[in-house]
């Protein structure tokens, strides 16, 4: 496999996980998207916001691309899992789509074997991922895992199942 085809395949996996997230929440009412699904207060909209801020923005636009605006958003701690109840779902979903598009632009010219250009030592200390490829793989795993969480929540809300093989 060439470096180009490995990158294309890897990024296709990321796109697939992102699409799964958006497809799973599609068609739900605002009340359902805001509903706390676990005792921790976790909601589907909060999870999408977490993916926006703590995955797409952090790993791609800050760590991979060292975008100063993205990095600055982490100067003040916040809880991306919390979305105020009066926030329209489309605001959160549009922010996710926009952050994914920015991430795609950051990844377009990045080599998978290149080191990250910025690292949040205050969050992770001396531990760090060695390559952009490791960063992308981490984001795929995190996004796909959370897509599964969204699947379970969706099934509890209206019985909809993502993929059922009989």
C-alpha positions in Angstrom: 0.0 0.0 0.0 1.4 3.4 -0.9 1.5 6.3 1.5 -1.2 8.0 -0.6 -3.6 5.0 -0.6 -3.0 4.5 3.2 -3.9 8.1 3.9 -6.9 7.9 1.6 -8.1 4.7 3.3 -7.5 6.1 6.8 -9.3 9.4 6.1 -12.2 7.4 4.5 -12.5 5.5 7.9 -12.7 8.9 9.7 -15.4 10.1 7.2 -17.4 7.0 7.8 -17.3 7.3 11.6 -18.4 11.0 11.3 -21.3 10.1 8.9 -22.4 7.4 11.4 -22.6 10.1 14.2 -24.6 12.5 12.1 -26.9 9.8 10.7 -27.6 8.4 14.1 -28.9 11.8 15.5 -30.7 12.7 12.2 -34.5 13.1 12.6 -34.6 13.3 16.4 -36.5 16.1 18.1 -34.7 18.7 20.1 -36.0 17.4 23.3 -34.6 13.9 22.5 -31.2 15.3 21.6 -31.1 17.3 24.8 -32.4 14.5 27.0 -30.0 13.2 29.7 -29.5 9.5 28.8 -27.3 8.6 31.7 -27.2 9.7 35.4 -24.1 11.8 34.6 -26.3 14.0 32.5 -24.8 12.8 29.2 -27.0 13.8 26.2 -26.7 13.0 22.5 -26.2 16.7 21.7 -23.5 16.9 24.4 -21.7 14.0 22.9 -21.7 15.6 19.5 -20.4 18.8 21.0 -17.7 16.8 22.7 -16.7 15.3 19.3 -16.6 18.9 17.9 -14.4 20.4 20.6 -12.4 17.5 22.1 -11.8 15.5 19.0 -12.0 17.5 15.8 -10.8 20.8 17.1 -8.3 19.4 19.6 -6.7 16.6 17.6 -6.8 18.0 14.1 -7.0 21.8 14.2 -4.8 22.3 17.3 -2.5 19.3 17.6 -2.1 18.5 13.9 -2.3 22.0 12.4 -1.3 24.2 15.4 -4.0 26.6 14.5 -3.7 29.5 17.0 -7.4 30.1 17.2 -8.1 26.4 17.9 -5.3 26.3 20.5 -6.7 29.4 22.2 -10.1 27.8 22.8 -8.3 25.4 25.2 -6.9 28.2 27.3 -10.0 28.3 29.4 -11.3 24.9 30.7 -14.8 24.0 29.6 -17.1 21.1 29.7 -17.9 20.3 26.0 -20.3 17.6 27.2 -22.7 20.3 28.5 -25.0 22.0 26.0 -27.4 24.6 27.5 -31.0 23.4 27.1 -32.0 26.5 25.0 -29.3 25.7 22.4 -30.9 24.8 19.1 -29.6 21.3 18.0 -28.8 22.6 14.5 -26.3 25.1 16.1 -24.4 22.1 17.6 -24.7 19.9 14.5 -23.5 22.8 12.2 -20.6 23.4 14.5 -19.6 19.7 14.2 -19.9 19.8 10.4 -17.8 23.0 10.3 -15.1 21.7 12.6 -14.9 18.5 10.6 -14.5 20.6 7.4 -11.7 22.6 9.1 -10.1 19.3 10.2 -10.2 18.0 6.7 -8.4 21.1 5.4 -5.8 20.6 8.2 -5.3 16.9 7.3 -5.2 17.5 3.5 -1.5 18.5 3.5 -0.4 16.6 6.6 1.7 13.5 6.2 0.6 10.6 8.4 4.2 10.0 9.4 4.9 13.6 10.4 5.0 14.6 14.1 2.1 16.7 15.6 2.9 20.4 15.3 1.6 21.3 18.8 1.1 19.3 21.9 -1.1 20.2 25.0 1.4 19.3 27.7 -0.9 20.8 30.3 -3.4 18.1 29.5 -1.2 15.1 28.8 2.2 15.9 30.4 5.2 14.3 28.7 3.2 11.5 27.0 2.4 12.3 23.4 1.5 10.7 20.1 4.4 10.4 17.8 2.8 10.9 14.4 -0.2 12.5 12.7 -1.2 9.0 11.8 -1.5 8.0 15.5 -3.6 11.2 16.0 -6.0 10.2 13.2 -6.3 6.6 14.3 -7.1 7.8 17.9 -9.8 10.2 16.5 -11.3 7.4 14.4 -11.5 5.1 17.4 -13.0 7.8 19.6 -15.5 8.9 17.0 -16.5 5.3 16.2 -16.9 4.4 19.8 -19.0 7.4 20.5 -21.1 6.6 17.4 -21.9 3.3 19.1 -22.9 5.2 22.3 -25.2 7.3 20.1 -26.7 4.1 18.6 -27.6 2.8 22.0 -29.1 6.1 23.1 -31.1 6.3 19.8 -32.5 2.8 20.3 -33.6 3.7 23.8 -35.4 6.8 22.5 -37.3 5.5 19.5 -36.2 1.9 18.8 -34.1 2.9 15.7 -31.1 0.6 15.1 -28.2 1.6 12.9 -27.2 -1.7 11.4 -28.8 -5.0 12.2 -27.6 -8.2 10.5 -30.0 -11.1 10.6 
